[in-house]
Amino acid sequence: MTASPPPADDLSPPPSCPDAAAPAPAQALQRLKVAPAEQPLSAAQKKFNRLLARVNSLERQLEQLQQSADALRAPHLQRMDALRQRMAQAQRAMAQLLHARLQRPGLTAAQQRAVRALLRDLVHAVPPSPQPEPEWAALRAAYPRPVPAAPSPEALQQLLDVLSAASGETLELSDLEDAGSPEALIEALAERLHAQDEARRAAAAERRARRKTTARQAEAQAQAQDARSALRGIYRQLASSLHPDREPDPAERERKHALMSQANTAHERGDLLALLRLQLAAEQVDEAAMARLGDARLQSLCLLLQRQVGTLDRELAEAEARLAHELGVQVRAADPRRLLEADLQALQDELQNLAEGMEHDVHALQDDDKALKAWLREQARLAREHERAAREMTGFGFQF
């Protein structure tokens, strides 16, 4: 009896078992794309090719970003840690110098106030040492941070007016008194608004559940079901071919176990491209097989790829944010590695310049009242410039 040909919308796996590693991503991409034949590509085929390329590009960006981070992280963090220690030592030396100078006459009352203000900032800016330091602890205690003044009733009412306008809830001073502080009131209000938002979402979901399914919703649900079936079908084909318990050869069983582990991970993540690459390795699909797929099957695969694009976009954004926080510079996966290296070097140079400047100041101010007074005037000028810049930025909507 002659075996019937495979259906046109299947990937038609041959019975052979895999004997090669998964192809390289770029090679796999070319082999999986639907190639033009006698007829022009359909809209579904073009979309499938575009999404394949997009998934491949995002995967490559994520991999390259991780490789760059792995190569640059350790030397950068080590250098920054050394520079921070150097900066802390310079700050300690400056604090001790200023404290010693306050014990001698010769400074005006305004200059003494300026020195004390600088000392309050310095002694609390230096990270605490893991070892006990009685002298430094005494210095910190001698220059405590000023306790913030309680806000005036007018300022509190202004805060309540802003929060009322933003939240749509009428707030009174009693609400603030019950909360204990402006910060606690803001936190409590945020929790209340979050609970209200969750309740609205739940009510909206319940209303949607009671509504009659529209033709478009039914079509979308059917497409989603087709996509899940397509992914499950590809995975089952791989599982049948790669199951290590059916392989008598120990070396081949170990190799299949590794590939099966990859298939399990890809199936859990909904990673269609990874499953298709494994199919290439298992010789379950070839270039011609993709062109044989019908548009309906391709639409299902496109839905899976669209979801994968969304997942990769989120993973890329999360990786960028995580590395930016870790390294201290803006991180963008689309930028070449040399730009990230340049930004890290600039950050190191900035901290080194600050440490060198502080060391220079400590050396220059030793037993030189004239230099100290000039330095105090320069610090006051810089503080005024910073305050003016902060006010200007606040005027543009930036908050500090």
C-alpha positions as CSV (number, residue, x, y, z in Angstrom):
1,M,0.0,0.0,0.0
2,T,1.4,3.4,-1.0
3,A,1.9,5.9,1.8
4,S,-0.2,9.0,1.3
5,P,1.7,12.3,1.0
6,P,1.9,14.7,4.0
7,P,-0.7,17.4,4.1
8,A,0.2,20.7,2.5
9,D,-0.1,22.7,5.8
10,D,2.3,20.5,7.8
11,L,6.1,20.6,8.2
12,S,6.2,17.0,7.0
13,P,8.9,15.5,9.2
14,P,10.9,12.6,7.7
15,P,11.4,9.6,9.9
16,S,15.2,10.1,10.3
17,C,16.7,10.9,13.6
18,P,19.0,14.0,14.2
19,D,22.7,13.6,13.7
20,A,23.8,17.2,13.6
21,A,24.0,20.2,15.9
22,A,21.5,23.0,15.5
23,P,22.5,25.3,12.7
24,A,23.9,28.8,13.4
25,P,21.1,31.4,13.9
26,A,22.0,33.3,10.6
27,Q,22.1,30.1,8.6
28,A,18.9,28.8,10.2
29,L,17.1,32.1,9.4
30,Q,17.9,31.8,5.7
31,R,16.8,28.2,5.6
32,L,13.5,28.9,7.5
33,K,12.5,31.9,5.4
34,V,9.9,31.2,2.6
35,A,11.9,31.6,-0.6
36,P,10.2,33.1,-3.7
37,A,9.3,30.4,-6.2
38,E,7.3,30.6,-9.4
39,Q,4.6,32.6,-7.7
40,P,5.2,35.9,-5.7
41,L,5.1,35.5,-2.0
42,S,1.7,35.8,-0.4
43,A,1.0,38.4,2.4
44,A,1.2,35.7,5.0
45,Q,4.6,34.5,3.7
46,K,6.0,38.0,3.6
47,K,4.8,38.6,7.2
48,F,6.3,35.3,8.3
49,N,9.7,36.2,6.8
50,R,9.6,39.7,8.4
51,L,8.8,38.3,11.9
52,L,11.4,35.7,11.6
53,A,14.0,38.4,10.8
54,R,12.7,40.5,13.7
55,V,12.9,37.7,16.2
56,N,16.4,36.8,15.0
57,S,17.5,40.5,15.2
58,L,16.2,40.9,18.8
59,E,17.8,37.6,19.9
60,R,21.1,38.8,18.4
61,Q,20.9,42.2,20.1
62,L,20.1,40.5,23.5
63,E,23.0,38.1,23.1
64,Q,25.5,40.8,22.0
65,L,24.4,43.1,24.9
66,Q,25.0,40.3,27.4
67,Q,28.4,39.5,25.9
68,S,29.4,43.2,26.0
69,A,28.2,43.5,29.6
70,D,30.0,40.3,30.6
71,A,33.3,41.6,29.1
72,L,33.1,45.1,30.5
73,R,31.3,44.7,33.9
74,A,34.2,43.4,36.1
75,P,36.9,45.8,35.0
76,H,34.6,48.8,35.1
77,L,33.2,48.0,38.6
78,Q,36.6,47.3,39.9
79,R,37.9,50.6,38.6
80,M,34.9,52.5,39.9
81,D,35.3,50.9,43.3
82,A,39.0,51.9,43.5
83,L,38.1,55.5,42.4
84,R,35.3,55.7,45.0
85,Q,37.7,54.6,47.7
86,R,40.2,57.2,46.5
87,M,37.5,59.8,46.6
88,A,36.4,58.8,50.1
89,Q,40.0,59.1,51.3
90,A,40.2,62.6,49.8
91,Q,36.9,63.6,51.4
92,R,38.1,62.3,54.8
93,A,41.3,64.3,54.5
94,M,39.4,67.4,53.5
95,A,36.9,67.0,56.4
96,Q,39.8,66.5,58.9
97,L,41.5,69.6,57.5
98,L,38.4,71.8,57.7
99,H,37.6,70.5,61.2
100,A,41.2,71.3,62.4
101,R,41.0,74.8,60.9
102,L,37.8,75.6,62.7
103,Q,39.7,75.1,66.0
104,R,41.9,78.0,65.3
105,P,41.0,81.7,65.1
106,G,41.1,83.8,61.9
107,L,37.8,83.0,60.1
108,T,34.9,85.3,60.1
109,A,31.5,84.1,61.4
110,A,30.2,83.7,57.8
111,Q,33.3,81.7,56.9
112,Q,32.8,79.4,59.9
113,R,29.2,78.8,58.9
114,A,30.3,77.9,55.4
115,V,33.0,75.5,56.7
116,R,30.4,73.8,59.0
117,A,28.0,73.4,56.2
118,L,30.7,71.8,54.0
119,L,31.6,69.5,56.9
120,R,28.0,68.4,57.4
121,D,28.0,67.3,53.7
122,L,31.5,65.8,53.7
123,V,31.3,63.6,56.9
124,H,28.0,62.1,55.8
125,A,28.9,61.6,52.2
126,V,31.8,59.3,53.0
127,P,30.6,55.6,53.2
128,P,31.0,54.1,56.6
129,S,34.0,51.8,57.1
130,P,33.4,48.1,58.2
131,Q,36.0,48.7,60.9
132,P,35.2,50.7,64.1
133,E,36.4,54.3,63.7
134,P,35.9,56.2,67.0
135,E,37.5,59.4,65.7
136,W,35.5,59.5,62.5
137,A,32.3,58.7,64.4
138,A,33.0,61.6,66.7
139,L,33.5,63.9,63.7
140,R,30.2,62.7,62.2
141,A,28.5,63.3,65.5
142,A,30.0,66.8,65.8
143,Y,28.4,67.8,62.5
144,P,24.9,66.2,62.4
145,R,22.6,66.8,59.4
146,P,20.1,69.5,60.2
147,V,16.6,68.3,61.0
148,P,14.3,69.5,58.2
149,A,11.9,72.2,59.4
150,A,8.3,71.2,59.7
151,P,6.3,72.4,56.7
152,S,4.0,75.4,57.3
153,P,0.2,74.9,57.3
154,E,0.1,76.8,54.0
155,A,2.6,74.3,52.4
156,L,0.6,71.4,53.8
157,Q,-2.6,72.7,52.4
158,Q,-1.0,73.3,49.0
159,L,0.2,69.6,49.1
160,L,-3.3,68.4,49.9
161,D,-4.7,70.5,47.1
162,V,-2.3,69.0,44.6
163,L,-3.0,65.5,45.8
164,S,-6.8,66.1,45.7
165,A,-6.6,67.4,42.1
166,A,-4.4,64.5,41.0
167,S,-6.4,61.8,42.7
168,G,-9.9,63.2,42.4
169,E,-10.4,62.7,46.2
170,T,-11.1,65.5,48.6
171,L,-8.4,65.5,51.2
172,E,-8.3,67.4,54.5
173,L,-5.6,68.1,57.1
174,S,-7.1,65.4,59.2
175,D,-6.1,62.9,56.5
176,L,-2.6,64.1,56.8
177,E,-2.6,63.9,60.6
178,D,-4.0,60.4,60.5
179,A,-1.3,59.4,58.1
180,G,1.5,60.8,60.2
181,S,3.5,62.5,57.4
182,P,3.2,63.8,53.9
183,E,5.1,60.7,52.6
184,A,2.9,58.3,54.5
185,L,-0.2,60.1,53.1
186,I,1.1,59.8,49.5
187,E,1.8,56.1,50.0
188,A,-1.6,55.5,51.5
189,L,-3.3,57.4,48.7
190,A,-1.3,55.5,46.1
191,E,-2.4,52.2,47.7
192,R,-6.0,53.4,47.7
193,L,-5.9,54.4,44.1
194,H,-4.2,51.1,43.1
195,A,-7.0,49.2,44.9
196,Q,-9.6,51.3,43.1
197,D,-7.9,50.6,39.8
198,E,-7.8,46.9,40.4
199,A,-11.5,46.9,41.3
200,R,-12.3,48.7,38.0
201,R,-10.3,46.2,36.1
202,A,-12.0,43.3,37.7
203,A,-15.4,44.9,37.0
204,A,-14.5,45.5,33.4
205,A,-13.3,41.9,33.0
206,E,-16.5,40.6,34.5
207,R,-18.5,42.8,32.1
208,R,-16.5,41.5,29.1
209,A,-17.0,37.9,30.3
210,R,-20.8,38.4,30.2
211,R,-20.8,39.9,26.8
212,K,-21.6,37.8,23.8
213,T,-18.5,36.9,21.8
214,T,-18.3,38.9,18.6
215,A,-17.2,37.4,15.3
216,R,-13.9,39.2,15.5
217,Q,-13.3,37.9,19.0
218,A,-14.2,34.4,18.0
219,E,-11.8,34.6,15.1
220,A,-9.0,35.9,17.4
221,Q,-9.7,33.1,19.8
222,A,-9.6,30.6,17.0
223,Q,-6.3,32.0,15.8
224,A,-4.8,31.8,19.3
225,Q,-5.9,28.2,19.6
226,D,-4.4,27.4,16.2
227,A,-1.2,29.0,17.3
228,R,-1.0,27.0,20.5
229,S,-1.8,23.8,18.5
230,A,0.9,24.6,16.0
231,L,3.5,25.2,18.7
232,R,2.4,22.0,20.5
233,G,2.5,20.0,17.2
234,I,6.1,21.1,16.5
235,Y,7.2,20.3,20.0
236,R,5.6,16.8,19.9
237,Q,7.4,16.0,16.7
238,L,10.7,17.0,18.3
239,A,9.9,15.1,21.5
240,S,9.1,12.0,19.5
241,S,12.4,12.2,17.6
242,L,14.6,13.4,20.4
243,H,13.4,11.4,23.4
244,P,16.6,10.1,25.0
245,D,15.1,7.0,26.6
246,R,14.6,5.5,23.1
247,E,18.3,5.8,22.2
248,P,20.5,2.8,23.0
249,D,23.8,4.6,22.2
250,P,25.1,6.4,25.4
251,A,26.8,9.3,23.5
252,E,23.7,9.8,21.2
253,R,21.4,9.6,24.3
254,E,23.4,12.4,26.0
255,R,23.2,14.5,22.9
256,K,19.5,14.0,22.5
257,H,19.0,14.7,26.2
258,A,20.6,18.2,25.7
259,L,18.5,18.9,22.6
260,M,15.4,17.7,24.4
261,S,16.1,20.1,27.2
262,Q,16.4,22.9,24.7
263,A,13.1,21.9,23.2
264,N,11.4,21.9,26.6
265,T,12.7,25.3,27.4
266,A,11.6,26.7,24.0
267,H,8.2,25.2,24.3
268,E,7.7,26.7,27.8
269,R,8.7,30.1,26.5
270,G,6.7,29.8,23.4
271,D,9.9,30.2,21.4
272,L,8.8,29.2,17.9
273,L,12.1,30.1,16.2
274,A,14.1,27.9,18.6
275,L,11.8,25.0,18.0
276,L,12.1,25.5,14.2
277,R,15.9,25.6,14.5
278,L,15.9,22.3,16.4
279,Q,13.7,20.9,13.7
280,L,16.4,21.8,11.2
281,A,18.9,20.0,13.4
282,A,16.6,17.0,13.6
283,E,16.1,17.1,9.8
284,Q,12.4,17.4,10.4
285,V,12.0,20.4,8.2
286,D,13.8,21.8,5.1
287,E,13.7,25.0,3.0
288,A,11.0,23.6,0.7
289,A,8.8,22.6,3.7
290,M,8.2,26.3,4.7
291,A,7.1,27.2,1.2
292,R,4.5,24.3,1.3
293,L,2.8,25.7,4.4
294,G,-0.6,27.1,3.7
295,D,-1.5,30.7,4.6
296,A,-3.7,29.6,7.5
297,R,-0.9,27.7,9.1
298,L,1.5,30.5,8.5
299,Q,-0.9,33.0,10.2
300,S,-0.8,30.8,13.3
301,L,3.0,30.7,13.2
302,C,3.0,34.5,12.7
303,L,0.9,34.9,15.8
304,L,3.5,32.9,17.8
305,L,6.3,35.0,16.4
306,Q,4.5,38.3,17.2
307,R,4.2,37.1,20.8
308,Q,7.9,36.2,20.8
309,V,8.7,39.7,19.5
310,G,6.8,41.2,22.4
311,T,8.6,39.0,24.9
312,L,12.0,39.8,23.4
313,D,11.3,43.5,23.4
314,R,10.5,43.4,27.1
315,E,13.5,41.3,27.9
316,L,15.7,43.7,26.0
317,A,14.3,46.8,27.8
318,E,14.7,45.0,31.1
319,A,18.3,44.1,30.3
320,E,19.0,47.7,29.3
321,A,17.5,49.1,32.5
322,R,19.3,46.5,34.7
323,L,22.7,47.1,33.1
324,A,22.2,50.9,33.2
325,H,21.6,50.7,37.0
326,E,24.5,48.4,37.5
327,L,27.0,50.2,35.3
328,G,25.9,53.8,35.9
329,V,25.5,54.8,32.3
330,Q,22.7,54.7,29.7
331,V,22.7,51.3,28.0
332,R,21.1,50.7,24.6
333,A,21.3,47.4,22.8
334,A,21.2,49.0,19.4
335,D,24.5,50.9,20.1
336,P,27.8,49.4,19.2
337,R,30.0,48.1,22.0
338,R,32.5,50.9,21.5
339,L,29.9,53.5,22.6
340,L,29.3,51.7,25.8
341,E,33.0,51.4,26.4
342,A,33.4,55.2,25.8
343,D,30.6,56.0,28.2
344,L,32.1,53.8,30.9
345,Q,35.5,55.4,30.4
346,A,33.9,58.9,30.6
347,L,32.3,57.9,33.9
348,Q,35.6,56.6,35.2
349,D,37.4,59.8,34.1
350,E,34.8,62.0,35.7
351,L,35.2,60.3,39.1
352,Q,39.0,60.3,38.7
353,N,38.9,64.0,38.0
354,L,36.8,64.6,41.1
355,A,39.2,62.6,43.3
356,E,42.2,64.4,41.8
357,G,40.6,67.7,42.3
358,M,39.8,67.0,46.0
359,E,43.3,65.7,46.5
360,H,44.7,68.9,44.9
361,D,42.5,71.1,47.1
362,V,43.6,69.2,50.3
363,H,47.2,69.8,49.4
364,A,46.7,73.4,48.4
365,L,44.7,74.4,51.5
366,Q,47.2,73.0,54.1
367,D,48.1,75.9,56.4
368,D,47.2,78.5,53.8
369,D,44.3,80.7,55.0
370,K,44.4,82.8,51.9
371,A,43.9,79.8,49.7
372,L,41.2,78.4,52.0
373,K,39.2,81.6,51.9
374,A,39.4,81.8,48.1
375,W,38.3,78.1,48.0
376,L,35.3,78.9,50.2
377,R,34.2,81.7,47.9
378,E,34.5,79.3,44.9
379,Q,32.5,76.7,46.7
380,A,29.8,79.3,47.4
381,R,29.7,80.3,43.7
382,L,29.4,76.7,42.6
383,A,26.6,76.1,45.0
384,R,24.7,79.2,43.7
385,E,25.2,78.0,40.1
386,H,23.9,74.5,41.0
387,E,20.8,76.0,42.8
388,R,20.1,78.3,39.8
389,A,20.3,75.4,37.4
390,A,18.1,73.3,39.6
391,R,15.4,76.0,39.6
392,E,15.6,76.4,35.9
393,M,15.2,72.6,35.4
394,T,12.3,72.6,37.8
395,G,10.7,75.3,35.7
396,F,10.8,73.0,32.7
397,G,9.0,70.2,34.6
398,F,12.1,68.3,36.0
399,Q,12.0,67.5,39.7
400,F,15.0,66.8,41.9
